[in-house]
């Protein structure tokens, strides 16, 4: 299988190439870092069997490629977008891999693309990206950007970017800011996690959701678990279970 990689981050491109070598039977035709270089390449060369395409490139969103040239081969997006975008990719028979790329996810995507390659060979129209872009924008807008909280007799606004973590205490949900201020809110943690950007917030356990910047220190703990030190500090001990530890490490390393 001949593939084209479009990725502007050298470490990410090298990792993908190494994983493709591990999979076997794949020739990487070229690694391109930008929209401009990809369009020029596609205009001068036969289409590859498959394109790995990063969404954010050095000169803009890679969807611009589809506006300026015809692409009739399968595309696997390398993305950190939420489920709205992922649903859109699936509707267009385009697969995706969340960053950082893991071998098992890459393997499943390549096996899936083998099954659908035949359908792409008969496509007469270029891939239409308008619905995907609109779904991504909808997904981005769906994240909660601020919370209204009570501060004495007043009501104030806390931007989500200023939240260090949310935690549950005595059946009450509390918002804690980066400055250590605490405010009760009217959402259960299970509701909150659906409103927050999964790239920035992680549901550590049933009592705690943290912002990625709140993890001040991480220590190995018993039986494959992790112990966290948060900033600002929290009274309770924060433990990541052995089941959640792999996902937590992947989240931190994105």
C-alpha positions in Angstrom: 0.0 0.0 0.0 1.4 3.4 -1.0 0.6 6.2 1.5 1.1 9.9 1.7 1.7 11.6 5.1 0.7 15.2 5.6 2.0 16.3 9.0 3.9 19.4 10.1 5.2 18.1 13.4 8.4 16.1 12.8 8.2 13.9 15.9 4.6 13.0 15.0 5.5 12.2 11.4 8.4 10.0 12.5 6.3 8.1 15.0 3.6 7.5 12.3 6.3 6.2 9.9 7.7 3.9 12.6 4.2 2.5 13.3 3.6 2.0 9.6 6.8 0.1 9.3 5.8 -2.1 12.2 2.5 -2.8 10.4 4.3 -3.8 7.2 3.6 -3.8 3.5 3.4 0.0 3.3 5.5 2.4 1.3 5.6 6.0 2.4 5.7 8.1 -0.8 6.3 11.4 0.9 6.0 13.4 4.1 4.6 16.8 3.5 4.3 19.7 6.1 1.8 22.1 4.6 -1.4 22.7 2.6 0.7 24.3 -0.2 3.2 21.5 -0.6 0.4 18.9 -0.5 -1.6 20.5 -3.2 1.5 20.8 -5.5 2.3 17.1 -4.8 -1.2 15.9 -5.6 -1.3 17.9 -8.8 2.0 16.3 -10.1 1.7 12.7 -8.8 -0.8 9.8 -9.1 -3.0 9.5 -6.1 -1.7 7.3 -3.3 -3.7 4.4 -1.9 -4.2 6.3 1.3 -3.5 9.7 2.9 -2.7 10.3 6.5 -3.8 13.9 7.1 -3.2 16.2 10.1 -6.0 18.8 10.5 -3.9 21.7 11.8 -1.0 22.4 9.5 1.5 25.2 9.5 -0.4 27.2 6.9 -4.0 26.5 8.0 -6.6 23.8 8.2 -6.0 20.9 5.9 -9.6 21.0 4.6 -8.4 23.7 2.2 -6.6 20.9 0.3 -10.0 19.5 -0.8 -11.2 22.9 -2.0 -8.2 23.3 -4.3 -7.6 19.8 -5.7 -9.6 16.6 -6.2 -9.0 13.8 -3.8 -10.6 10.4 -4.6 -8.6 8.1 -2.3 -9.3 7.2 1.4 -8.1 9.7 4.0 -7.3 9.0 7.6 -7.4 12.1 9.7 -5.0 12.5 12.6 -7.0 14.6 15.0 -7.8 15.6 18.6 -11.3 16.7 17.7 -14.4 15.7 19.7 -17.1 13.2 18.8 -19.1 15.7 16.6 -16.2 15.8 14.1 -15.6 12.1 14.4 -19.2 11.3 13.6 -18.9 13.5 10.5 -15.8 11.6 9.4 -17.7 8.3 9.7 -20.6 9.6 7.7 -18.2 10.2 4.8 -16.5 6.8 5.1 -13.3 8.6 6.2 -11.5 7.2 9.3 -9.7 9.1 12.0 -7.1 8.5 14.6 -6.8 10.5 17.8 -3.4 11.9 18.7 -1.1 10.7 20.1 -1.3 7.8 17.7 -1.3 4.3 19.2 -0.4 1.2 17.2 -3.7 -0.7 18.0 -5.7 2.2 16.7 -3.6 2.5 13.6 -3.9 -1.2 13.0 -7.7 -1.1 13.2 -7.9 1.9 10.9 -5.6 0.3 8.3 -7.7 -2.9 8.3 -10.9 -0.9 7.9 -9.4 1.1 5.0 -8.5 -2.2 3.3 -12.1 -3.2 3.4 -13.4 0.1 1.9 -10.6 0.9 -0.7 -12.7 -0.7 -3.4 -15.6 1.7 -2.9 -13.3 4.7 -3.3 -12.1 3.5 -6.7 -15.5 4.1 -8.1 -16.0 7.5 -6.7 -16.6 10.1 -9.4 -16.9 13.2 -7.2 -14.3 14.7 -5.0 -14.7 14.3 -1.2 -17.0 17.0 0.1 -15.7 18.6 3.3 -18.3 21.3 4.0 -20.4 19.1 6.4 -17.3 17.9 8.2 -16.1 21.5 8.8 -19.5 22.6 10.0 -19.8 19.7 12.4 -16.3 20.4 13.8 -17.3 24.0 14.4 -20.5 22.9 16.0 -18.4 20.5 18.2 -16.1 23.3 19.2 -19.0 25.6 20.1 -20.6 22.9 22.3 -17.9 23.1 25.0 -18.9 25.2 27.9 -16.9 28.4 28.0 -18.1 29.8 31.4 -20.0 29.1 34.5 -22.3 31.3 36.5 -21.7 31.0 40.2 -22.9 32.6 43.4 -20.5 34.7 45.4 -22.2 35.9 48.5 -25.3 37.9 47.4 -23.8 38.3 43.9 -23.6 36.2 40.8 -20.3 36.1 38.9 -18.9 34.5 35.8 -16.0 32.1 35.9 -14.3 31.3 32.5 -13.8 27.6 32.0 -10.1 28.3 31.3 -9.8 29.6 34.8 -11.1 26.3 36.4 -8.5 24.1 38.0 -10.8 21.2 38.8 -14.3 20.2 39.8 -15.0 17.9 42.7 -17.8 16.3 44.6 -18.1 16.7 48.4 -21.0 15.7 50.6 -23.3 15.4 47.5 -22.3 18.9 46.4 -20.4 19.7 43.2 -17.7 22.4 43.6 -15.8 24.4 41.1 -12.3 25.4 42.1 -10.4 28.1 40.3 -6.7 28.3 39.6 -6.5 30.9 42.5 -8.1 28.4 44.9 -11.6 30.0 45.1 -14.4 27.5 45.6 -18.0 27.8 44.3 -20.9 25.4 44.4 -22.5 24.6 41.0 -25.7 22.9 39.9 -24.2 20.1 37.8 -23.2 16.6 38.7 -19.7 15.5 37.6 -21.2 13.1 35.0 -23.0 16.0 33.5 -20.0 18.3 33.6 -17.7 16.0 31.8 -20.0 16.0 28.8 -19.8 19.8 28.6 -16.0 20.1 28.8 -13.2 19.8 26.2 -11.8 16.3 26.7 -8.4 17.6 25.5 -8.3 19.9 28.6 -10.3 18.0 31.3 -10.0 14.5 32.6 -12.5 12.6 34.8 -9.9 11.2 37.2 -12.5 9.4 39.4 -16.1 9.6 40.4 -15.4 12.6 42.7 -13.0 14.6 40.6 -12.5 16.2 37.1 -9.2 18.1 36.6 -7.8 20.6 34.1 -4.6 19.4 32.5 -2.7 22.3 34.0 -3.8 21.4 37.6 -1.6 18.2 37.7 1.4 19.7 39.5 3.1 16.4 40.3 2.5 12.7 39.3 3.8 9.9 41.3 3.7 6.1 40.7 1.5 4.4 43.3 0.7 0.8 44.3 -0.5 -1.8 41.8 -0.1 0.4 38.7 -2.0 3.4 40.0 -0.9 7.0 40.1 -1.0 9.6 42.8 -1.5 13.2 41.8 -0.6 16.5 43.5 -2.9 19.2 42.4 -2.4 23.0 42.1 -4.2 24.4 44.0 -4.0 21.7 46.6 -7.0 19.6 47.5 -7.6 18.0 51.0 -8.4 14.5 49.7 -5.8 12.1 48.3 -6.1 11.9 44.5 -5.5 8.5 43.0 -5.8 7.4 39.4 -6.9 3.8 39.2 -4.8 1.2 37.3 -7.7 0.9 34.7 -7.6 4.7 34.0 -3.8 5.1 34.2 -3.1 4.3 30.5 -5.8 6.7 29.3 -4.6 9.4 31.8 -1.0 9.1 30.5 -2.2 9.4 26.9 -4.2 12.4 27.8 -1.3 14.1 29.4 1.0 13.3 26.5 -1.3 14.7 23.7 
